[in-house]
């Protein structure tokens, strides 16, 4: 258990420095190994309890029974410790999962805002790029006017998105 706890502390500290997929997979592998350790510890405790109800237990010397009682106590403590370590690793995994989900949400929000902002000049340019009669078609500085319209709309949308994201 001490080795498992040391490994868990190592993974926790390395994940705090930099969260990577390989480190998360190593933490997951530790959690899986701990599940087997929990099952083995529980089986050891069950075996000791079963030995104590069998007939040969009553023929043991007092010191042997005392050692078996001590072994039962230690087996129960091991069960508690392994379950607690398993819960801690599960909580760590959940925490890192939440952190990664929050990071993904932030990235998706950023990408959505930029895609909306980039769509405005495309829409304006597409509108004025049609082969139909449009206002400003024969104006000498139509390109500057269209660019100005796109810039004003882009700034207005940016301010609206900025205001709505602060709420």
N, C-alpha and C positions, 0 to 999 in steps of 0.2 A: 504494500500500500504506500509505503514511503516513496518507492520508485515512481509509482503512478502519480502521486501528489507532486513530486519534483518535476516530472514530465509535464504535468498540467500547468504548473507555475511557469515552466520554460515556454510552453506554447502561448500562454496568456501574455507574458511579457513580449515575446516576439510578435504576436498579433497586434499588440498596442503600438509597436514601432511601425509596422507595415502589415496591413491585412492583405494576404495573397491567397489564391485558391489552394496552392499546395499546403500552406500552413493550416488552412481550414480543414482540408482533407486529413492531415495528420491528427488534428484535434478530433475529428470524426472517428478515425481509426482507434484512437485512444479510448473514446467513448464506447466503441464496439467491443474492444478488448475488456473494458471494465464491466460490460454486461455479462460476459462469460465469467469474470472474476466474482461478480455478485452471485451468479447462479452456483458457482463452486462453493463459495462461502456458505450459502444457505444449505447446500447439500451436506457440507461438513457438520453444520449445526444439527441437522436432522439426524445424521448418523450417530452423533454423540448422544442425542436424546434417546434414540432407539437402543443404543448399547445400555443406557442406564435403566431401561425397563426390562431388559433381558435377564434371565436367570444367572448367567456367569458374572454379572456385575456384582451381585450380592456375595459372591465367593471371593471377590478381590480384597486385598488388604486395605486397611484404612488409608495408608499413604497412596496406594494406587487409585482408590476412589477419590481421594482429595485431588490427585493430579488430573483425573478425568473431569471432576467438577471445575477445576481451573481451566482445563481445555475447553469445556463448554462455555464458560464465561468469555474466554478469549475468542471462541468461534462466534459467539453472539456479538461481541464487540466488532469483530471483523465484518460481520454482516452489516452492522450499522454504519461502519466507516465506508465500506464499498458502496452502499446505497447513497450515502451522503456525497461521496465523490462523484457518483454517477449523476446525481441531481445537479451538482455544481457544473459538471461538464455540459449537461443539458442546458442549464441556464446560460452558460457562456456561449454555446452554439446559438441559442435563441437571441442573445444580445447581439452577437455579430451578424446574425441574419437580419435583425432589425436595422442595424447600422448600415448594412449594405443596401437594404431596401430603401432606406431614407436617402442614401447617396444616389441610387438609381432614380428615385423620384425627383431629386434636385436636378439631375442631368436631363431627365425627360422634360421637366418644366422649362429649363434653359433652351433645349432644342425646340420645343413647341413655340416659345416666344420668338426665337430667331426665324423659324419657318414662317410664322405669321408675318413678321416684319419683312422678310425677303419676298413674300408673295405680293406685297403691295406694288413695288416697282414693276414687277412682271405683269401684273394685271393692267396697270396704267399703260405700259409700253405695248402690251398686246391690244388694248383698246385702240390706241392711236396707230397701231400698225396694220389695221384692217384696210382692205382695199375698197372702202366706201367713202362717201363724202363726209367729212368731219369738220367740226369747227377748228379754226386755226390751221387749216390745211395749206393755205397759201401764205400764211404769216412768215415774214423773213426769219424770225427767231423762234419758230415753233418748237424746235428741239429743246431750247432752253426753257420754254414755257412748260412743256411736257415734263421735263426733268424737275422743274420747280414744283409742279403739281404732285409728282411722285414723292419728292422730298417732304413737302408739307404733310401729305397723307402719312408718310412713314413716321415723321416726328409725332404727329397726332396719335397714331396707333401706339407708338412707343410710350408716350406719356400715359395713355389710357391703360396699357398693360402694366406699366410701372406702378400706377396708382392702384390698380386692382390687385396686384401681387403683394402690396404692403398690407392689405387688410387681412 
